[in-house]
Amino acid sequence: MDKETETIQITLPSSKSLSNRWLMLDYLSRTGIKIKNISSSNDTQQLARLLHQLKGGRRHNFDCRDAATAARFLLALLSITPGTNTLTGSPQLCKRPMGQLIDALRTAGCNIVCTHEEGFLPVKIEGVTPTVQRIKIDCSISSQFASALLIAAAALPQGAVVELEGTPASQPYLDMTLKVMEQGKVNWCLKGVPPAYYVEHSIPQCDVVSIEKDWSAAAFFFEATSFLHKVPVRLSGLIKDSLQGDSVVRDIYSKLGMVVSQGEQSLEVRRDRILAKTFEWDFTNTPDLVPAVAVTCAAHGIEARLTGVGNLRYKECNRLECIAQELGKLGRKVDYNDDTMIIPAGTPFTAETLKSARPADTHGDHRIAMALGALKVINPDFCVNNPDDVAKSFPDFWKMLDRLMGLEN
């Protein structure tokens, strides 16, 4: 079959976000929940190991390594679990903000001591039953703070009210948490303004759940496919009515000029023509898509204005700074301020321009590694340092990318 018409099949990982939430409900259930197609990501596998450790009750030092979601979910869970435990992680994780969640739990009567620096891991936790039933949380930096409290609230004897202060970062992830709780028979309702969620004491119940594929990971194959001309790429397992907010990636790349065909259980994407000359999008609810989209625009010479990106400062690295730095090394000067990234128009990247480029640095960030790694479709010899960083969310990324390399672009 001619390479121009052959459909390339890409196997995506299962959703890390959904897997992590179901693991928490499985832990809180009495009978256990069979989770099919659980994510193979390092983050999810580490959370599974730590929950097993907690259930065993013998070891009291919980090392989350690089997994911020695991750290935030376990911080809330350990705070209401009898016993004295320590929660820590890698040097990178210990730089990521935890202060708002720590403050909220302390206000509720939980005993948490930051043993190195206030507001950051590591922490020593003495588990108690909170003395108040209404917990206020500022989740403007991370919606995971609210998700952690909502899940833990189900385990409290009287439940709890979780009141949100400020606009949540990445609202779709909070919506995902609530939907998973609903599917797991955890009762909750929304009350008043500002938003306050009343979570009843509930024992999660669900016999079997199957985890859908990860739309966040799919973004890097939308990006990679954009570097190929008339090569259809099928991404199986991306369901039409997804719980994941990052499913909006199909609308983003449609606006950029890609041809996107969505079926009930899979999606096909290809580039038939020159992409848009200008692009603008608000990423307030979907900041994890920024690395792929930013590199796509820069590589195609598209003038872009990406807004709602301020939260990227609090990820595995300062993604705003690091994306600008890496694209600058490739000759594209990117400007950014508190909440906006500006990518200028320019000459598209070619195999020749990437041949002379300095190796790209991942800055310890899996999404930057994949966004820059997709440029290997233009030139397979383009070098990305620390390629193993992708294992945090997509261990088979390079194996899948190999399927697109060497095709005519």
C-alpha positions as CSV (number, residue, x, y, z in Angstrom):
1,M,0.0,0.0,0.0
2,D,1.3,3.5,-0.9
3,K,2.7,5.3,2.1
4,E,0.7,8.4,1.3
5,T,-2.6,6.5,1.8
6,E,-1.7,3.9,4.4
7,T,-3.3,4.6,7.7
8,I,-0.9,4.6,10.6
9,Q,-2.2,3.0,13.8
10,I,-1.1,4.6,17.1
11,T,-1.7,2.9,20.5
12,L,-2.2,5.5,23.2
13,P,-1.9,4.9,26.9
14,S,-5.0,4.8,29.1
15,S,-6.0,8.0,30.9
16,K,-3.6,8.7,33.8
17,S,-6.1,11.1,35.3
18,L,-9.0,8.7,35.3
19,S,-6.9,5.8,36.5
20,N,-5.7,7.8,39.5
21,R,-9.2,8.8,40.5
22,W,-10.5,5.2,40.2
23,L,-7.5,3.9,42.2
24,M,-8.6,6.2,45.1
25,L,-12.2,5.0,45.0
26,D,-11.0,1.4,44.8
27,Y,-9.0,2.0,48.0
28,L,-12.0,3.5,49.8
29,S,-14.4,0.7,48.7
30,R,-15.0,-2.4,50.8
31,T,-15.2,-5.0,48.0
32,G,-12.7,-3.5,45.6
33,I,-13.2,-2.3,42.0
34,K,-11.8,-4.1,39.0
35,I,-10.1,-1.5,36.9
36,K,-9.5,-2.6,33.3
37,N,-7.0,-0.9,31.0
38,I,-5.4,1.0,33.9
39,S,-2.6,3.5,32.9
40,S,0.9,2.1,32.6
41,S,2.3,5.5,33.4
42,N,4.9,5.8,36.2
43,D,2.6,8.2,38.1
44,T,-0.3,5.8,38.2
45,Q,1.8,2.8,39.0
46,Q,3.4,4.7,41.9
47,L,0.0,5.7,43.3
48,A,-1.1,2.0,43.1
49,R,2.0,0.9,45.0
50,L,1.5,3.5,47.7
51,L,-2.1,2.7,48.2
52,H,-1.2,-0.9,48.5
53,Q,1.5,0.1,51.1
54,L,-1.1,2.1,53.0
55,K,-3.5,-0.8,53.0
56,G,-0.8,-3.1,54.4
57,G,-0.3,-0.6,57.3
58,R,3.4,-1.5,58.0
59,R,5.5,1.1,56.3
60,H,4.8,4.7,57.2
61,N,7.1,6.6,54.7
62,F,5.3,7.4,51.5
63,D,7.6,8.4,48.6
64,C,5.6,9.7,45.6
65,R,8.7,10.2,43.5
66,D,7.6,12.6,40.7
67,A,3.9,12.1,41.0
68,A,2.1,15.3,42.0
69,T,-1.4,13.9,41.7
70,A,-0.5,11.0,44.0
71,A,1.1,13.4,46.5
72,R,-2.0,15.6,46.6
73,F,-4.5,12.8,46.8
74,L,-2.4,11.0,49.5
75,L,-1.9,14.2,51.5
76,A,-5.6,14.5,52.0
77,L,-6.1,10.7,52.6
78,L,-3.3,10.4,55.1
79,S,-4.6,13.4,57.0
80,I,-7.8,11.5,57.9
81,T,-6.1,8.1,58.3
82,P,-5.1,7.1,61.9
83,G,-1.4,7.0,62.4
84,T,1.8,9.0,61.9
85,N,3.2,9.0,58.4
86,T,5.6,11.0,56.3
87,L,4.9,12.0,52.7
88,T,7.8,13.0,50.4
89,G,8.9,12.8,46.8
90,S,11.7,13.6,44.4
91,P,13.6,16.9,44.6
92,Q,11.5,18.1,41.6
93,L,8.2,17.2,43.4
94,C,9.3,18.8,46.6
95,K,9.5,22.1,44.7
96,R,5.8,21.9,43.5
97,P,3.2,23.9,45.5
98,M,1.2,22.1,48.2
99,G,0.6,25.1,50.5
100,Q,-3.1,25.7,49.7
101,L,-4.0,22.1,50.4
102,I,-1.9,22.0,53.5
103,D,-3.5,25.2,54.8
104,A,-7.1,23.9,54.1
105,L,-6.4,20.6,55.9
106,R,-4.9,22.4,58.9
107,T,-7.9,24.7,59.1
108,A,-10.1,21.6,59.3
109,G,-8.1,20.4,62.3
110,C,-5.6,18.1,60.6
111,N,-2.0,17.8,61.9
112,I,0.5,18.5,59.2
113,V,4.1,19.6,59.7
114,C,6.3,20.7,56.8
115,T,9.7,19.4,57.7
116,H,11.9,21.3,55.3
117,E,10.1,24.3,53.8
118,E,6.6,25.6,54.6
119,G,4.0,24.8,51.9
120,F,6.1,22.0,50.3
121,L,6.9,18.4,50.8
122,P,8.2,16.5,52.7
123,V,5.6,16.6,55.5
124,K,4.8,14.7,58.7
125,I,1.2,13.9,59.1
126,E,-0.7,12.7,62.2
127,G,-4.1,11.4,60.9
128,V,-7.2,12.6,62.6
129,T,-10.9,13.1,62.0
130,P,-11.3,16.8,61.0
131,T,-13.0,19.0,63.6
132,V,-15.0,20.9,61.0
133,Q,-17.3,19.7,58.2
134,R,-16.8,22.7,55.9
135,I,-13.4,22.9,54.3
136,K,-12.4,25.9,52.2
137,I,-9.8,25.5,49.5
138,D,-8.1,27.9,47.1
139,C,-7.6,25.8,43.9
140,S,-6.5,28.6,41.6
141,I,-3.1,26.9,41.3
142,S,-4.3,23.3,41.0
143,S,-7.8,21.7,40.8
144,Q,-6.1,18.6,42.3
145,F,-6.4,20.3,45.7
146,A,-10.2,20.3,45.4
147,S,-10.2,16.8,43.9
148,A,-8.1,15.4,46.8
149,L,-10.6,16.9,49.4
150,L,-13.7,15.7,47.5
151,I,-12.5,12.1,47.3
152,A,-11.3,12.1,51.0
153,A,-14.6,13.6,52.2
154,A,-16.4,10.5,51.2
155,A,-14.4,8.6,53.9
156,L,-15.4,10.9,56.7
157,P,-18.1,9.7,59.1
158,Q,-20.3,12.7,58.5
159,G,-19.0,13.6,55.0
160,A,-17.9,17.2,54.4
161,V,-18.6,20.4,52.5
162,V,-15.8,21.5,50.2
163,E,-16.1,25.2,49.4
164,L,-14.0,26.6,46.5
165,E,-12.3,29.9,46.8
166,G,-11.2,31.6,43.6
167,T,-11.6,30.2,40.1
168,P,-10.3,26.6,39.9
169,A,-7.4,25.9,37.5
170,S,-8.3,23.3,34.9
171,Q,-12.0,23.1,35.8
172,P,-12.6,20.0,33.5
173,Y,-10.3,17.9,35.9
174,L,-12.6,18.9,38.8
175,D,-15.6,18.0,36.7
176,M,-13.9,14.6,35.9
177,T,-13.5,13.9,39.7
178,L,-17.1,14.6,40.3
179,K,-18.3,12.4,37.4
180,V,-16.0,9.5,38.6
181,M,-17.4,9.9,42.1
182,E,-20.9,9.8,40.7
183,Q,-20.1,6.6,38.7
184,G,-18.7,5.1,41.8
185,K,-21.9,5.8,43.8
186,V,-20.4,8.5,45.9
187,N,-23.2,10.9,46.7
188,W,-22.6,14.7,46.3
189,C,-24.5,17.8,45.5
190,L,-23.6,21.4,44.7
191,K,-24.8,24.1,47.1
192,G,-24.8,27.9,47.0
193,V,-22.4,30.6,45.8
194,P,-19.4,30.4,46.0
195,P,-19.5,26.8,44.8
196,A,-19.7,24.4,47.7
197,Y,-19.9,20.6,47.2
198,Y,-21.5,18.5,49.9
199,V,-20.1,15.0,49.8
200,E,-22.0,12.4,51.8
201,H,-20.2,9.6,53.7
202,S,-20.1,7.0,51.0
203,I,-18.5,3.6,50.3
204,P,-17.7,3.6,46.6
205,Q,-19.4,0.8,44.7
206,C,-18.6,-0.3,41.2
207,D,-17.8,-3.9,40.0
208,V,-15.8,-3.1,36.9
209,V,-14.6,0.1,35.2
210,S,-12.7,0.4,31.9
211,I,-10.4,3.3,31.5
212,E,-10.6,5.2,28.2
213,K,-7.5,6.3,26.3
214,D,-5.6,9.5,27.2
215,W,-6.5,12.7,25.2
216,S,-3.6,14.6,26.8
217,A,-1.2,12.1,25.3
218,A,-3.0,12.1,22.0
219,A,-2.1,15.8,21.6
220,F,1.5,14.9,20.7
221,F,0.3,12.7,17.8
222,F,-1.9,15.5,16.5
223,E,1.3,17.6,16.5
224,A,3.4,14.8,14.9
225,T,0.8,14.2,12.2
226,S,0.8,17.9,11.3
227,F,4.4,17.4,10.0
228,L,3.2,14.8,7.5
229,H,1.3,15.5,4.2
230,K,-1.7,13.4,3.6
231,V,-0.8,10.6,5.9
232,P,-3.8,9.5,8.0
233,V,-3.2,8.5,11.6
234,R,-5.7,6.6,13.6
235,L,-5.8,7.0,17.4
236,S,-7.9,4.2,18.7
237,G,-9.8,4.3,22.1
238,L,-10.5,8.1,22.0
239,I,-14.2,8.0,22.7
240,K,-16.5,10.7,21.3
241,D,-18.2,11.6,24.6
242,S,-15.1,11.7,26.8
243,L,-14.8,12.7,30.5
244,Q,-11.5,14.3,29.7
245,G,-11.4,18.1,29.1
246,D,-8.4,17.7,26.9
247,S,-10.6,16.1,24.2
248,V,-10.9,19.7,23.0
249,V,-7.6,19.0,21.3
250,R,-9.6,17.8,18.3
251,D,-11.2,21.3,18.0
252,I,-7.8,23.0,18.4
253,Y,-6.2,21.1,15.6
254,S,-9.3,21.4,13.4
255,K,-9.0,25.2,13.8
256,L,-5.3,24.9,12.9
257,G,-6.3,23.3,9.6
258,M,-6.0,19.6,10.3
259,V,-8.7,17.1,9.1
260,V,-10.2,15.4,12.1
261,S,-12.7,12.6,11.8
262,Q,-14.2,11.4,15.1
263,G,-15.9,8.0,15.5
264,E,-17.5,6.6,18.6
265,Q,-14.4,4.8,19.7
266,S,-11.5,6.2,17.6
267,L,-10.3,9.2,15.7
268,E,-8.4,9.8,12.5
269,V,-6.3,12.9,11.8
270,R,-4.3,14.0,8.8
271,R,-3.0,17.2,7.2
272,D,-4.2,17.7,3.6
273,R,-3.1,21.4,3.1
274,I,-1.0,24.2,4.5
275,L,-2.1,25.1,8.0
276,A,-3.6,28.3,9.3
277,K,-1.4,31.4,9.2
278,T,-2.6,32.7,12.6
279,F,-4.0,31.0,15.7
280,E,-5.5,32.0,19.0
281,W,-6.9,29.9,21.9
282,D,-7.7,30.2,25.6
283,F,-6.0,27.3,27.5
284,T,-7.4,28.2,31.0
285,N,-9.1,24.8,31.3
286,T,-6.6,22.7,29.3
287,P,-3.1,23.9,30.1
288,D,-1.5,20.5,29.5
289,L,-2.2,20.9,25.8
290,V,0.0,24.0,25.5
291,P,3.4,22.3,24.9
292,A,2.1,20.4,21.9
293,V,0.2,23.3,20.4
294,A,3.1,25.8,21.0
295,V,5.6,23.6,19.3
296,T,3.2,22.9,16.5
297,C,2.7,26.6,15.8
298,A,6.4,27.4,16.1
299,A,7.4,24.6,13.8
300,H,4.9,25.6,11.1
301,G,5.7,29.3,11.4
302,I,2.2,30.1,12.6
303,E,1.7,33.4,14.4
304,A,-0.1,32.4,17.7
305,R,-1.5,33.9,20.8
306,L,-2.0,31.4,23.5
307,T,-3.9,32.8,26.6
308,G,-4.8,31.3,30.0
309,V,-1.3,29.8,30.3
310,G,-0.2,31.3,33.7
311,N,-0.8,28.0,35.5
312,L,2.1,26.4,33.5
313,R,4.6,28.0,35.9
314,Y,3.5,25.4,38.5
315,K,4.0,22.2,36.5
316,E,7.0,19.8,36.5
317,C,9.0,22.9,35.5
318,N,8.1,26.5,34.6
319,R,6.7,25.4,31.2
320,L,6.3,29.0,30.0
321,E,10.0,29.7,30.5
322,C,11.2,26.3,29.3
323,I,9.1,26.2,26.1
324,A,10.3,29.7,25.3
325,Q,13.9,28.7,25.9
326,E,13.8,25.6,23.8
327,L,12.0,27.2,20.9
328,G,14.5,30.1,21.1
329,K,17.3,27.5,20.5
330,L,15.5,26.6,17.3
331,G,15.4,30.2,16.2
332,R,11.8,31.1,17.2
333,K,11.7,34.0,19.8
334,V,8.7,33.4,22.0
335,D,7.4,36.1,24.4
336,Y,5.2,35.5,27.4
337,N,3.8,37.4,30.3
338,D,1.6,36.5,33.3
339,D,-1.1,34.7,31.3
340,T,-0.2,34.9,27.6
341,M,2.3,33.3,25.2
342,I,3.1,35.0,21.9
343,I,4.7,33.0,19.1
344,P,5.8,35.0,16.1
345,A,5.3,34.0,12.4
346,G,8.4,32.6,10.8
347,T,9.9,30.2,8.4
348,P,8.7,26.6,9.1
349,F,11.2,24.2,10.6
350,T,12.8,21.8,8.0
351,A,15.0,18.8,8.3
352,E,17.9,21.0,7.5
353,T,17.2,23.6,10.2
354,L,16.7,20.8,12.8
355,K,19.9,19.1,11.6
356,S,22.0,22.0,12.9
357,A,20.0,22.6,16.1
358,R,21.4,22.0,19.5
359,P,20.0,19.1,21.5
360,A,16.7,19.9,23.1
361,D,16.4,19.8,26.9
362,T,13.3,18.3,28.5
363,H,13.8,20.1,31.9
364,G,12.6,17.0,33.6
365,D,9.1,17.5,32.1
366,H,7.4,14.6,30.2
367,R,5.1,16.9,28.2
368,I,8.0,19.1,27.0
369,A,9.9,15.9,26.1
370,M,7.0,14.7,23.9
371,A,6.3,18.1,22.4
372,L,9.9,18.5,21.3
373,G,10.3,14.8,20.5
374,A,7.5,15.0,17.9
375,L,9.9,17.2,15.8
376,K,11.8,14.0,15.1
377,V,9.1,13.4,12.4
378,I,10.6,16.3,10.5
379,N,14.2,15.1,11.1
380,P,14.7,11.7,12.9
381,D,18.2,12.8,13.9
382,F,16.9,15.7,16.0
383,C,18.2,15.0,19.5
384,V,16.2,15.2,22.7
385,N,18.1,14.8,26.0
386,N,16.7,12.7,28.8
387,P,14.2,10.8,26.5
388,D,13.1,8.6,29.4
389,D,11.2,11.5,31.0
390,V,8.2,10.5,28.8
391,A,7.6,7.4,31.1
392,K,5.9,9.7,33.6
393,S,2.7,9.5,31.4
394,F,3.5,7.7,28.2
395,P,6.1,4.9,28.4
396,D,5.7,3.8,24.8
397,F,5.8,7.3,23.3
398,W,9.1,6.7,21.3
399,K,7.9,3.3,20.1
400,M,4.7,4.9,18.7
401,L,6.5,7.9,17.3
402,D,8.8,5.6,15.3
403,R,5.8,4.6,13.2
404,L,5.6,8.2,11.9
405,M,9.3,8.7,11.3
406,G,10.8,8.3,7.9
407,L,7.6,9.0,6.1
408,E,7.6,11.6,3.3
409,N,6.6,15.0,4.7
